[in-house]
Amino acid sequence: MSPASTSTTAYGEPEYWDKRYASESGPFDWYQKYSALAPLLRLYIPTRSRVLVVGCGNSAFSEGMVKDGYEEVVNVDVSSVVIEAMQRKYIDLPQLKYMQMDVRDMSAFQSGSFDAVCDKGTLDSILCGTDSRENAAKMLHEVERVLKDNGVYLLITYGSPAYRLRLLKDLCAWTIKLHVIEKTLTEDSPKSLSWELTKPVPLDEGGSLEATTGIKNPDVHYIYVCTKQKTVTAQV
């Protein structure tokens, strides 16, 4: 089943993913492959980091990270079907760990136990389901909890700043930088519209790219680099 052949509301339901992964034979990468995003990951996430990939699915993204030198990549997904398949597939790759888990409740992980969290479409899927705002809040609070102080939440999404930036700022205390990458890069892509992946994009107060770049509705994926602010302990 292709992503375009079903209602997007199903993306928020665990049953949909179990059924989908039971019928899929090969890996599928949402939005971007690791090779396209690698320069940005290396910029913000050192290879020695303990990394959590939420909503991993059957993507080869985490395999790409390990091949690039990342030492510990923990992967979670709500679908037990895909987790069991990935555990079998990567049984001989100890740097990769796979666990069945709902990102709205990651109590199996201690607070402050990860240096970075990577999300390639999982928040988007939750926002497609029922009670989307409530469930997104639960997920983001859990992501913030499991991150160490100054840890990084790397969110790759189709959500423009006018919507995602407000959600991120309303729900958690982050320092946020925005990067963008073209959805499809070809030899015929206009050079004038190319974005430098590792260079943050300036934003105005309303989250408008047009006001700062002069480009309206760019055909890009947005990457929010959200750094967890250091916890301040109250003095007694």
N, C-alpha and C positions, 0 to 999 in steps of 0.2 A: 504494500500500500504506500503510495507516494504521499508526501506531506500535503500536496494540493488536493488530494482526493477525499478528504474528510473535513468535517466541520472543525474549526479551530477550537471550539469550546471543549472538544474531546481531549485536547492536549492537557487539560487540567485534571484528568481522571486517570488513576492508576490502572484501571481495567483496560483502558485503551492501549497503554504501553505494553502490558503483558501480552495482549493479543497481537500487537504490531511486531514485537520482538520475537514472538513464537513463529512468525511467518517470514521474517527477514533472514536471509542467508549470509549477507555480508555487512561490513561496517558502513555507517552513514555518519557524516560530519555535518552538523548544523552550522550554517552561516559561513564559517571559514575553517580551513585546515590548519594544522599546527605550523606548517612551513611558512604560511602567510603571516602568522601572528608571532612567530618566534622572536623577531627583533624586539618586540614590545615586552614579551615575557622576560627576556634576558635583561632588559632595562630595569624592570621593577622587581623581579623575583630571582634572587641568586639561586644557583643550582643546588646549593646545600640546604635550601629551605625545605621544610615539611609542608607539602602542598595538598590541599583538598580540592577535588574536582566534583562539583555537585551536578546531579543529573547527567552522569557520564554516558548513559546509553551504551551503544556498541561502537562508539567513536574510536578512531585510532589516535585521537588527540593526545591522550596520556602516554601512549606508546612512543609518540614522537618526542614528548618531553624527556622520557627516560633515555632514548637514543641520543638526545641532545645534552645529556649529562645530569639531569635531575635525579636525585638520589632516593627520594621517597615521595610517591604520589599515591594518595589514598582517594579512592573513587567510590561515590555512593549514588544509588539510584533507587527509586521507589519500586521498580520492577524486579521481582525475584527471578523472573525468567532470564532477563538480560544479565543480571549479576552472576547467576550460576554459569551462564555461557562464558562470560568474561573470566571468571575464576578458572574454568577449564582451559581457556585459550592461553592465559598468561601464567599458568602454574609454574613455569620455569623462569619467570621474570620476577624475582623477589622485591624489586623496587616498586612494583605495582601491587596494590591491595584493593580488593573489591568487597563492598559491604552493602547489603540491602538496607535502605534507610529512607525515611521521609524527611526531607530537608526542613520541614516545619518543626521537627522534634529530633534533634541530633544529640540527645542526652547521653548517648553512648560515648561521646567525646567530652573531655574535660574542657572547661573554659580556658581560653588562651593557649590552646594546644597546637595551633597551626600558624605558620608564617604567612600563608597566602591561601586564598580561596578563588578558584576559577569557575566562572559560570558562563556557559555558552548556550543560552536559550532557555535555561530552566526558569528563571524569573518570568520570562515571557510566557512560558507554558502555564505557569500558575495564574498569571494575569488573564489568561484565556478562559479559566474555569469559573465555577460558581464561587461566591464569597471571595472574589479575587483580591480585594484590598486587604481583607482580614488575613487571608492566607499569605499574601506577599509580606505583610508585616511580621507574621510569625517566622517566615523564612529569613528575612533580613535581620531580625533580632537574633536568631540562632547563628547566622553567619558572623555577625558582630561579636557574639559571645565566644565562639570558638577561636576567633582570631586573637593573636597576641597584640599588645599595644604596638602601634605603628605597623601592624600587619596590613596586607593589601587584599582587597576584594576586587577582582578583575571581572567586570561584567561586560560581556559581548552581547549586543542586542540590536534589534531593529528600532527600538524605542527612541524617539528624538528627545533632545534635551528639554523641550517644552513640557514633556510628560515624565520622562524617567528622572530627570534632575530634581524635580519637585518631590517625587516619591522618595527618592533616596535621602534628600535633605530633611523631609518631614519625619521619617521613621528612625533615622540613626544619625549619630554625630560623626560625620566623615569630613575629611579634606578630600575634595574631588577634582581630578583632572580629566579632561575629555580628549580622546583621540578618535580618529575616524579612519576607515579603510574602505576602498571601493568594493562593492558587492561582487563585481566581476571585473577582472583585469584582463585585457586583451591587447594585442599589438595595435589595434585600432582605437583604443581608449584615448580621448583627447588629453594631451599632455598638460594643457592649461587647467584641467580639472583634477589633476593628480594631487593626492594628499601625502604629506610626509608622515608615515605611520608613527615614528618616534617623537614627533613634535606635537605638543598639546595644542588644541584649538582654542582660541579665545572666545569667551562667551559674554553676552551682556547679562544684565540682571534678570531678564525674562527668559534666558536660555535660548536666545535666537542665534542661529548660525548666520542667517542672512545679514543681520546687522553688522557682524564683525568680518564676514568673508565676502559678502555681496552675492553669495550663491543661494538660490532658493530651492528647497526640497532636493538636496543632493542625494544621489543614488548610492548610499553608503551604509555600512554597519557602524554603529556607535560603540565605543569602548570606554567605559567609565572606570577610571582607576581610583578606587575609594580607599583612603588610608585611615585606619582606625585611630582616633585620637587617644593619646595616653590617658589612662585612668588616673584620676586625681583622688588620692586617699585623704579623707577628711581628718584633720588634726583634732585630737580630743584634749 
